[in-house]
Amino acid sequence: QKKTVTCKENSIRLSADFSAETLQTRRDWHDIFKVLKGKNVQPRILYPARLSFRIEEEIKSFSDKN
């Protein structure tokens, strides 16, 4: 998934990039989530968030705000 966000007149492109392991976990939980959603429950899988961006042809990646 890719999305562009504008902040203070600067465009930032965001994209979701899940590992193969994360995608498999989502598939494994799909049927259970369907049942829970049918019972009006809102399940979710939490991921460790990581910011990654390219600057001057180098990719920078951060897992926390510090």
N, CA, C and O atoms as a Maestro MAE file, in Angstrom:
{
 s_m_m2io_version
 :::
 2.0.0
}

f_m_ct {
 s_m_title
 :::
 protein
 m_atom[264] {
  # First column is atom index #
  i_m_mmod_type
  r_m_x_coord
  r_m_y_coord
  r_m_z_coord
  i_m_residue_number
  s_m_chain_name
  s_m_pdb_residue_name
  s_m_pdb_atom_name
  i_m_atomic_number
  :::
  1 25 0.835 -1.165 0.000 1 A "GLN " " N  " 7
  2 3 0.000 0.000 0.000 1 A "GLN " " CA " 6
  3 2 0.885 1.236 0.000 1 A "GLN " " C  " 6
  4 15 1.824 1.339 0.790 1 A "GLN " " O  " 8
  5 25 0.586 2.153 -0.875 2 A "LYS " " N  " 7
  6 3 1.348 3.395 -0.935 2 A "LYS " " CA " 6
  7 2 0.395 4.572 -0.803 2 A "LYS " " C  " 6
  8 15 -0.716 4.548 -1.333 2 A "LYS " " O  " 8
  9 25 0.837 5.594 -0.097 3 A "LYS " " N  " 7
  10 3 0.022 6.775 0.119 3 A "LYS " " CA " 6
  11 2 0.935 7.986 0.202 3 A "LYS " " C  " 6
  12 15 2.049 7.895 0.719 3 A "LYS " " O  " 8
  13 25 0.471 9.114 -0.303 4 A "THR " " N  " 7
  14 3 1.231 10.354 -0.208 4 A "THR " " CA " 6
  15 2 0.551 11.279 0.790 4 A "THR " " C  " 6
  16 15 -0.660 11.488 0.735 4 A "THR " " O  " 8
  17 25 1.342 11.825 1.698 5 A "VAL " " N  " 7
  18 3 0.855 12.734 2.725 5 A "VAL " " CA " 6
  19 2 1.586 14.060 2.547 5 A "VAL " " C  " 6
  20 15 2.785 14.079 2.269 5 A "VAL " " O  " 8
  21 25 0.866 15.166 2.706 6 A "THR " " N  " 7
  22 3 1.492 16.482 2.612 6 A "THR " " CA " 6
  23 2 1.530 17.117 3.995 6 A "THR " " C  " 6
  24 15 0.513 17.198 4.685 6 A "THR " " O  " 8
  25 25 2.716 17.565 4.389 7 A "CYS " " N  " 7
  26 3 2.909 18.192 5.693 7 A "CYS " " CA " 6
  27 2 3.735 19.454 5.492 7 A "CYS " " C  " 6
  28 15 4.867 19.390 5.012 7 A "CYS " " O  " 8
  29 25 3.175 20.590 5.857 8 A "LYS " " N  " 7
  30 3 3.864 21.880 5.696 8 A "LYS " " CA " 6
  31 2 4.383 22.049 4.270 8 A "LYS " " C  " 6
  32 15 5.535 22.424 4.052 8 A "LYS " " O  " 8
  33 25 3.515 21.768 3.311 9 A "GLU " " N  " 7
  34 3 3.782 21.908 1.877 9 A "GLU " " CA " 6
  35 2 4.853 20.957 1.346 9 A "GLU " " C  " 6
  36 15 5.346 21.155 0.236 9 A "GLU " " O  " 8
  37 25 5.221 19.935 2.108 10 A "ASN " " N  " 7
  38 3 6.164 18.919 1.654 10 A "ASN " " CA " 6
  39 2 5.428 17.599 1.501 10 A "ASN " " C  " 6
  40 15 4.695 17.188 2.400 10 A "ASN " " O  " 8
  41 25 5.615 16.937 0.376 11 A "SER " " N  " 7
  42 3 4.985 15.643 0.146 11 A "SER " " CA " 6
  43 2 5.871 14.532 0.688 11 A "SER " " C  " 6
  44 15 7.086 14.528 0.493 11 A "SER " " O  " 8
  45 25 5.236 13.596 1.369 12 A "ILE " " N  " 7
  46 3 5.929 12.436 1.918 12 A "ILE " " CA " 6
  47 2 5.191 11.203 1.416 12 A "ILE " " C  " 6
  48 15 3.975 11.106 1.585 12 A "ILE " " O  " 8
  49 25 5.898 10.264 0.805 13 A "ARG " " N  " 7
  50 3 5.266 9.039 0.322 13 A "ARG " " CA " 6
  51 2 5.452 7.946 1.364 13 A "ARG " " C  " 6
  52 15 6.577 7.643 1.762 13 A "ARG " " O  " 8
  53 25 4.349 7.359 1.803 14 A "LEU " " N  " 7
  54 3 4.357 6.285 2.785 14 A "LEU " " CA " 6
  55 2 3.991 4.978 2.098 14 A "LEU " " C  " 6
  56 15 3.154 4.958 1.195 14 A "LEU " " O  " 8
  57 25 4.611 3.901 2.522 15 A "SER " " N  " 7
  58 3 4.248 2.601 1.960 15 A "SER " " CA " 6
  59 2 4.342 1.535 3.043 15 A "SER " " C  " 6
  60 15 5.177 1.619 3.943 15 A "SER " " O  " 8
  61 25 3.484 0.544 2.944 16 A "ALA " " N  " 7
  62 3 3.507 -0.587 3.861 16 A "ALA " " CA " 6
  63 2 4.366 -1.671 3.229 16 A "ALA " " C  " 6
  64 15 4.144 -2.061 2.082 16 A "ALA " " O  " 8
  65 25 5.336 -2.148 3.970 17 A "ASP " " N  " 7
  66 3 6.236 -3.180 3.471 17 A "ASP " " CA " 6
  67 2 6.343 -4.249 4.545 17 A "ASP " " C  " 6
  68 15 7.111 -4.106 5.496 17 A "ASP " " O  " 8
  69 25 5.569 -5.326 4.391 18 A "PHE " " N  " 7
  70 3 5.546 -6.380 5.389 18 A "PHE " " CA " 6
  71 2 6.461 -7.523 4.979 18 A "PHE " " C  " 6
  72 15 6.546 -7.862 3.798 18 A "PHE " " O  " 8
  73 25 7.141 -8.113 5.943 19 A "SER " " N  " 7
  74 3 8.010 -9.250 5.672 19 A "SER " " CA " 6
  75 2 7.158 -10.462 5.299 19 A "SER " " C  " 6
  76 15 5.952 -10.477 5.542 19 A "SER " " O  " 8
  77 25 7.789 -11.476 4.709 20 A "ALA " " N  " 7
  78 3 7.085 -12.711 4.353 20 A "ALA " " CA " 6
  79 2 6.484 -13.353 5.600 20 A "ALA " " C  " 6
  80 15 5.384 -13.902 5.548 20 A "ALA " " O  " 8
  81 25 7.201 -13.285 6.714 21 A "GLU " " N  " 7
  82 3 6.708 -13.849 7.970 21 A "GLU " " CA " 6
  83 2 5.438 -13.135 8.431 21 A "GLU " " C  " 6
  84 15 4.487 -13.783 8.866 21 A "GLU " " O  " 8
  85 25 5.417 -11.821 8.340 22 A "THR " " N  " 7
  86 3 4.242 -11.044 8.737 22 A "THR " " CA " 6
  87 2 3.059 -11.358 7.836 22 A "THR " " C  " 6
  88 15 1.936 -11.518 8.316 22 A "THR " " O  " 8
  89 25 3.303 -11.448 6.531 23 A "LEU " " N  " 7
  90 3 2.217 -11.777 5.601 23 A "LEU " " CA " 6
  91 2 1.651 -13.159 5.888 23 A "LEU " " C  " 6
  92 15 0.437 -13.350 5.825 23 A "LEU " " O  " 8
  93 25 2.515 -14.135 6.206 24 A "GLN " " N  " 7
  94 3 2.041 -15.482 6.528 24 A "GLN " " CA " 6
  95 2 1.224 -15.462 7.813 24 A "GLN " " C  " 6
  96 15 0.204 -16.146 7.904 24 A "GLN " " O  " 8
  97 25 1.652 -14.696 8.801 25 A "THR " " N  " 7
  98 3 0.900 -14.573 10.057 25 A "THR " " CA " 6
  99 2 -0.487 -14.014 9.788 25 A "THR " " C  " 6
  100 15 -1.469 -14.485 10.361 25 A "THR " " O  " 8
  101 25 -0.574 -13.010 8.919 26 A "ARG " " N  " 7
  102 3 -1.882 -12.438 8.564 26 A "ARG " " CA " 6
  103 2 -2.774 -13.489 7.917 26 A "ARG " " C  " 6
  104 15 -3.963 -13.574 8.225 26 A "ARG " " O  " 8
  105 25 -2.198 -14.295 7.017 27 A "ARG " " N  " 7
  106 3 -2.978 -15.356 6.361 27 A "ARG " " CA " 6
  107 2 -3.457 -16.385 7.379 27 A "ARG " " C  " 6
  108 15 -4.597 -16.845 7.317 27 A "ARG " " O  " 8
  109 25 -2.574 -16.746 8.323 28 A "ASP " " N  " 7
  110 3 -2.919 -17.751 9.334 28 A "ASP " " CA " 6
  111 2 -4.092 -17.305 10.206 28 A "ASP " " C  " 6
  112 15 -4.897 -18.137 10.625 28 A "ASP " " O  " 8
  113 25 -4.196 -16.029 10.478 29 A "TRP " " N  " 7
  114 3 -5.238 -15.495 11.348 29 A "TRP " " CA " 6
  115 2 -6.511 -15.103 10.599 29 A "TRP " " C  " 6
  116 15 -7.503 -14.744 11.232 29 A "TRP " " O  " 8
  117 25 -6.504 -15.161 9.284 30 A "HIS " " N  " 7
  118 3 -7.618 -14.658 8.476 30 A "HIS " " CA " 6
  119 2 -8.973 -15.256 8.878 30 A "HIS " " C  " 6
  120 15 -9.931 -14.513 9.092 30 A "HIS " " O  " 8
  121 25 -9.064 -16.583 8.982 31 A "ASP " " N  " 7
  122 3 -10.351 -17.225 9.304 31 A "ASP " " CA " 6
  123 2 -10.845 -16.843 10.703 31 A "ASP " " C  " 6
  124 15 -12.039 -16.627 10.910 31 A "ASP " " O  " 8
  125 25 -9.924 -16.765 11.649 32 A "ILE " " N  " 7
  126 3 -10.294 -16.379 13.017 32 A "ILE " " CA " 6
  127 2 -10.803 -14.939 13.032 32 A "ILE " " C  " 6
  128 15 -11.798 -14.631 13.688 32 A "ILE " " O  " 8
  129 25 -10.115 -14.061 12.304 33 A "PHE " " N  " 7
  130 3 -10.547 -12.669 12.232 33 A "PHE " " CA " 6
  131 2 -11.932 -12.554 11.616 33 A "PHE " " C  " 6
  132 15 -12.739 -11.733 12.054 33 A "PHE " " O  " 8
  133 25 -12.218 -13.374 10.598 34 A "LYS " " N  " 7
  134 3 -13.541 -13.341 9.964 34 A "LYS " " CA " 6
  135 2 -14.640 -13.641 10.977 34 A "LYS " " C  " 6
  136 15 -15.668 -12.964 11.005 34 A "LYS " " O  " 8
  137 25 -14.420 -14.658 11.810 35 A "VAL " " N  " 7
  138 3 -15.408 -15.031 12.827 35 A "VAL " " CA " 6
  139 2 -15.573 -13.896 13.838 35 A "VAL " " C  " 6
  140 15 -16.696 -13.529 14.184 35 A "VAL " " O  " 8
  141 25 -14.459 -13.343 14.309 36 A "LEU " " N  " 7
  142 3 -14.528 -12.262 15.292 36 A "LEU " " CA " 6
  143 2 -15.237 -11.033 14.728 36 A "LEU " " C  " 6
  144 15 -16.045 -10.412 15.417 36 A "LEU " " O  " 8
  145 25 -14.938 -10.683 13.485 37 A "LYS " " N  " 7
  146 3 -15.599 -9.531 12.861 37 A "LYS " " CA " 6
  147 2 -17.094 -9.775 12.722 37 A "LYS " " C  " 6
  148 15 -17.891 -8.845 12.845 37 A "LYS " " O  " 8
  149 25 -17.477 -11.026 12.465 38 A "GLY " " N  " 7
  150 3 -18.890 -11.381 12.376 38 A "GLY " " CA " 6
  151 2 -19.606 -11.208 13.707 38 A "GLY " " C  " 6
  152 15 -20.824 -11.032 13.740 38 A "GLY " " O  " 8
  153 25 -18.860 -11.257 14.801 39 A "LYS " " N  " 7
  154 3 -19.419 -11.058 16.140 39 A "LYS " " CA " 6
  155 2 -19.221 -9.618 16.618 39 A "LYS " " C  " 6
  156 15 -19.327 -9.327 17.809 39 A "LYS " " O  " 8
  157 25 -18.932 -8.724 15.671 40 A "ASN " " N  " 7
  158 3 -18.751 -7.296 15.940 40 A "ASN " " CA " 6
  159 2 -17.567 -7.001 16.869 40 A "ASN " " C  " 6
  160 15 -17.612 -6.073 17.677 40 A "ASN " " O  " 8
  161 25 -16.511 -7.807 16.738 41 A "VAL " " N  " 7
  162 3 -15.262 -7.586 17.466 41 A "VAL " " CA " 6
  163 2 -14.263 -7.038 16.456 41 A "VAL " " C  " 6
  164 15 -14.291 -7.440 15.293 41 A "VAL " " O  " 8
  165 25 -13.386 -6.137 16.866 42 A "GLN " " N  " 7
  166 3 -12.416 -5.544 15.946 42 A "GLN " " CA " 6
  167 2 -11.006 -6.035 16.269 42 A "GLN " " C  " 6
  168 15 -10.277 -5.366 17.002 42 A "GLN " " O  " 8
  169 25 -10.612 -7.190 15.736 43 A "PRO " " N  " 7
  170 3 -9.275 -7.721 16.009 43 A "PRO " " CA " 6
  171 2 -8.215 -6.991 15.200 43 A "PRO " " C  " 6
  172 15 -8.517 -6.379 14.175 43 A "PRO " " O  " 8
  173 25 -6.975 -7.057 15.663 44 A "ARG " " N  " 7
  174 3 -5.869 -6.489 14.899 44 A "ARG " " CA " 6
  175 2 -4.574 -7.176 15.308 44 A "ARG " " C  " 6
  176 15 -4.452 -7.692 16.419 44 A "ARG " " O  " 8
  177 25 -3.628 -7.175 14.409 45 A "ILE " " N  " 7
  178 3 -2.286 -7.680 14.682 45 A "ILE " " CA " 6
  179 2 -1.394 -6.458 14.842 45 A "ILE " " C  " 6
  180 15 -1.405 -5.564 13.996 45 A "ILE " " O  " 8
  181 25 -0.629 -6.416 15.913 46 A "LEU " " N  " 7
  182 3 0.259 -5.283 16.145 46 A "LEU " " CA " 6
  183 2 1.651 -5.609 15.609 46 A "LEU " " C  " 6
  184 15 2.150 -6.719 15.791 46 A "LEU " " O  " 8
  185 25 2.253 -4.660 14.965 47 A "TYR " " N  " 7
  186 3 3.579 -4.827 14.377 47 A "TYR " " CA " 6
  187 2 4.546 -3.854 15.032 47 A "TYR " " C  " 6
  188 15 4.154 -2.762 15.443 47 A "TYR " " O  " 8
  189 25 5.801 -4.248 15.128 48 A "PRO " " N  " 7
  190 3 6.768 -3.229 15.543 48 A "PRO " " CA " 6
  191 2 6.872 -2.186 14.429 48 A "PRO " " C  " 6
  192 15 7.151 -2.533 13.282 48 A "PRO " " O  " 8
  193 25 6.657 -0.942 14.752 49 A "ALA " " N  " 7
  194 3 6.701 0.115 13.740 49 A "ALA " " CA " 6
  195 2 8.149 0.468 13.432 49 A "ALA " " C  " 6
  196 15 9.006 0.472 14.315 49 A "ALA " " O  " 8
  197 25 8.404 0.764 12.164 50 A "ARG " " N  " 7
  198 3 9.749 1.145 11.747 50 A "ARG " " CA " 6
  199 2 9.647 2.178 10.645 50 A "ARG " " C  " 6
  200 15 8.920 1.986 9.671 50 A "ARG " " O  " 8
  201 25 10.364 3.257 10.793 51 A "LEU " " N  " 7
  202 3 10.396 4.296 9.774 51 A "LEU " " CA " 6
  203 2 11.599 4.038 8.879 51 A "LEU " " C  " 6
  204 15 12.716 3.841 9.357 51 A "LEU " " O  " 8
  205 25 11.354 4.044 7.579 52 A "SER " " N  " 7
  206 3 12.427 3.834 6.616 52 A "SER " " CA " 6
  207 2 12.247 4.832 5.486 52 A "SER " " C  " 6
  208 15 11.130 5.046 5.013 52 A "SER " " O  " 8
  209 25 13.341 5.442 5.053 53 A "PHE " " N  " 7
  210 3 13.251 6.375 3.937 53 A "PHE " " CA " 6
  211 2 14.570 6.399 3.176 53 A "PHE " " C  " 6
  212 15 15.616 6.008 3.695 53 A "PHE " " O  " 8
  213 25 14.495 6.867 1.936 54 A "ARG " " N  " 7
  214 3 15.677 6.964 1.081 54 A "ARG " " CA " 6
  215 2 16.060 8.432 0.962 54 A "ARG " " C  " 6
  216 15 15.222 9.282 0.664 54 A "ARG " " O  " 8
  217 25 17.330 8.716 1.199 55 A "ILE " " N  " 7
  218 3 17.850 10.068 1.042 55 A "ILE " " CA " 6
  219 2 19.217 9.955 0.369 55 A "ILE " " C  " 6
  220 15 20.106 9.244 0.838 55 A "ILE " " O  " 8
  221 25 19.358 10.669 -0.730 56 A "GLU " " N  " 7
  222 3 20.593 10.634 -1.511 56 A "GLU " " CA " 6
  223 2 21.027 9.201 -1.813 56 A "GLU " " C  " 6
  224 15 22.185 8.835 -1.611 56 A "GLU " " O  " 8
  225 25 20.081 8.397 -2.301 57 A "GLU " " N  " 7
  226 3 20.315 7.004 -2.709 57 A "GLU " " CA " 6
  227 2 20.725 6.078 -1.565 57 A "GLU " " C  " 6
  228 15 21.175 4.961 -1.818 57 A "GLU " " O  " 8
  229 25 20.581 6.513 -0.324 58 A "GLU " " N  " 7
  230 3 20.868 5.665 0.827 58 A "GLU " " CA " 6
  231 2 19.569 5.468 1.606 58 A "GLU " " C  " 6
  232 15 18.814 6.417 1.814 58 A "GLU " " O  " 8
  233 25 19.315 4.232 2.033 59 A "ILE " " N  " 7
  234 3 18.102 3.940 2.795 59 A "ILE " " CA " 6
  235 2 18.418 4.034 4.283 59 A "ILE " " C  " 6
  236 15 19.342 3.385 4.775 59 A "ILE " " O  " 8
  237 25 17.643 4.849 4.991 60 A "LYS " " N  " 7
  238 3 17.774 5.006 6.443 60 A "LYS " " CA " 6
  239 2 16.576 4.325 7.085 60 A "LYS " " C  " 6
  240 15 15.467 4.391 6.554 60 A "LYS " " O  " 8
  241 25 16.787 3.670 8.224 61 A "SER " " N  " 7
  242 3 15.715 2.957 8.894 61 A "SER " " CA " 6
  243 2 15.831 3.161 10.405 61 A "SER " " C  " 6
  244 15 16.919 3.063 10.973 61 A "SER " " O  " 8
  245 25 14.692 3.446 11.049 62 A "PHE " " N  " 7
  246 3 14.662 3.686 12.487 62 A "PHE " " CA " 6
  247 2 13.507 2.905 13.099 62 A "PHE " " C  " 6
  248 15 12.410 2.874 12.540 62 A "PHE " " O  " 8
  249 25 13.752 2.269 14.255 63 A "SER " " N  " 7
  250 3 12.689 1.510 14.911 63 A "SER " " CA " 6
  251 2 12.075 2.254 16.092 63 A "SER " " C  " 6
  252 15 11.083 1.797 16.660 63 A "SER " " O  " 8
  253 25 12.654 3.396 16.471 64 A "ASP " " N  " 7
  254 3 12.052 4.194 17.540 64 A "ASP " " CA " 6
  255 2 12.245 5.680 17.244 64 A "ASP " " C  " 6
  256 15 12.911 6.046 16.275 64 A "ASP " " O  " 8
  257 25 11.668 6.520 18.072 65 A "LYS " " N  " 7
  258 3 11.699 7.968 17.831 65 A "LYS " " CA " 6
  259 2 13.012 8.613 18.252 65 A "LYS " " C  " 6
  260 15 13.275 9.751 17.862 65 A "LYS " " O  " 8
  261 25 13.836 7.941 19.022 66 A "ASN " " N  " 7
  262 3 15.073 8.536 19.557 66 A "ASN " " CA " 6
  263 2 16.188 8.514 18.561 66 A "ASN " " C  " 6
  264 15 17.290 8.977 18.858 66 A "ASN " " O  " 8
  :::
 }
 m_bond[263] {
  # First column is bond index #
  i_m_from
  i_m_to
  i_m_order
  :::
  1 1 2 1
  2 2 3 1
  3 3 4 2
  4 3 5 1
  5 5 6 1
  6 6 7 1
  7 7 8 2
  8 7 9 1
  9 9 10 1
  10 10 11 1
  11 11 12 2
  12 11 13 1
  13 13 14 1
  14 14 15 1
  15 15 16 2
  16 15 17 1
  17 17 18 1
  18 18 19 1
  19 19 20 2
  20 19 21 1
  21 21 22 1
  22 22 23 1
  23 23 24 2
  24 23 25 1
  25 25 26 1
  26 26 27 1
  27 27 28 2
  28 27 29 1
  29 29 30 1
  30 30 31 1
  31 31 32 2
  32 31 33 1
  33 33 34 1
  34 34 35 1
  35 35 36 2
  36 35 37 1
  37 37 38 1
  38 38 39 1
  39 39 40 2
  40 39 41 1
  41 41 42 1
  42 42 43 1
  43 43 44 2
  44 43 45 1
  45 45 46 1
  46 46 47 1
  47 47 48 2
  48 47 49 1
  49 49 50 1
  50 50 51 1
  51 51 52 2
  52 51 53 1
  53 53 54 1
  54 54 55 1
  55 55 56 2
  56 55 57 1
  57 57 58 1
  58 58 59 1
  59 59 60 2
  60 59 61 1
  61 61 62 1
  62 62 63 1
  63 63 64 2
  64 63 65 1
  65 65 66 1
  66 66 67 1
  67 67 68 2
  68 67 69 1
  69 69 70 1
  70 70 71 1
  71 71 72 2
  72 71 73 1
  73 73 74 1
  74 74 75 1
  75 75 76 2
  76 75 77 1
  77 77 78 1
  78 78 79 1
  79 79 80 2
  80 79 81 1
  81 81 82 1
  82 82 83 1
  83 83 84 2
  84 83 85 1
  85 85 86 1
  86 86 87 1
  87 87 88 2
  88 87 89 1
  89 89 90 1
  90 90 91 1
  91 91 92 2
  92 91 93 1
  93 93 94 1
  94 94 95 1
  95 95 96 2
  96 95 97 1
  97 97 98 1
  98 98 99 1
  99 99 100 2
  100 99 101 1
  101 101 102 1
  102 102 103 1
  103 103 104 2
  104 103 105 1
  105 105 106 1
  106 106 107 1
  107 107 108 2
  108 107 109 1
  109 109 110 1
  110 110 111 1
  111 111 112 2
  112 111 113 1
  113 113 114 1
  114 114 115 1
  115 115 116 2
  116 115 117 1
  117 117 118 1
  118 118 119 1
  119 119 120 2
  120 119 121 1
  121 121 122 1
  122 122 123 1
  123 123 124 2
  124 123 125 1
  125 125 126 1
  126 126 127 1
  127 127 128 2
  128 127 129 1
  129 129 130 1
  130 130 131 1
  131 131 132 2
  132 131 133 1
  133 133 134 1
  134 134 135 1
  135 135 136 2
  136 135 137 1
  137 137 138 1
  138 138 139 1
  139 139 140 2
  140 139 141 1
  141 141 142 1
  142 142 143 1
  143 143 144 2
  144 143 145 1
  145 145 146 1
  146 146 147 1
  147 147 148 2
  148 147 149 1
  149 149 150 1
  150 150 151 1
  151 151 152 2
  152 151 153 1
  153 153 154 1
  154 154 155 1
  155 155 156 2
  156 155 157 1
  157 157 158 1
  158 158 159 1
  159 159 160 2
  160 159 161 1
  161 161 162 1
  162 162 163 1
  163 163 164 2
  164 163 165 1
  165 165 166 1
  166 166 167 1
  167 167 168 2
  168 167 169 1
  169 169 170 1
  170 170 171 1
  171 171 172 2
  172 171 173 1
  173 173 174 1
  174 174 175 1
  175 175 176 2
  176 175 177 1
  177 177 178 1
  178 178 179 1
  179 179 180 2
  180 179 181 1
  181 181 182 1
  182 182 183 1
  183 183 184 2
  184 183 185 1
  185 185 186 1
  186 186 187 1
  187 187 188 2
  188 187 189 1
  189 189 190 1
  190 190 191 1
  191 191 192 2
  192 191 193 1
  193 193 194 1
  194 194 195 1
  195 195 196 2
  196 195 197 1
  197 197 198 1
  198 198 199 1
  199 199 200 2
  200 199 201 1
  201 201 202 1
  202 202 203 1
  203 203 204 2
  204 203 205 1
  205 205 206 1
  206 206 207 1
  207 207 208 2
  208 207 209 1
  209 209 210 1
  210 210 211 1
  211 211 212 2
  212 211 213 1
  213 213 214 1
  214 214 215 1
  215 215 216 2
  216 215 217 1
  217 217 218 1
  218 218 219 1
  219 219 220 2
  220 219 221 1
  221 221 222 1
  222 222 223 1
  223 223 224 2
  224 223 225 1
  225 225 226 1
  226 226 227 1
  227 227 228 2
  228 227 229 1
  229 229 230 1
  230 230 231 1
  231 231 232 2
  232 231 233 1
  233 233 234 1
  234 234 235 1
  235 235 236 2
  236 235 237 1
  237 237 238 1
  238 238 239 1
  239 239 240 2
  240 239 241 1
  241 241 242 1
  242 242 243 1
  243 243 244 2
  244 243 245 1
  245 245 246 1
  246 246 247 1
  247 247 248 2
  248 247 249 1
  249 249 250 1
  250 250 251 1
  251 251 252 2
  252 251 253 1
  253 253 254 1
  254 254 255 1
  255 255 256 2
  256 255 257 1
  257 257 258 1
  258 258 259 1
  259 259 260 2
  260 259 261 1
  261 261 262 1
  262 262 263 1
  263 263 264 2
  :::
 }
}
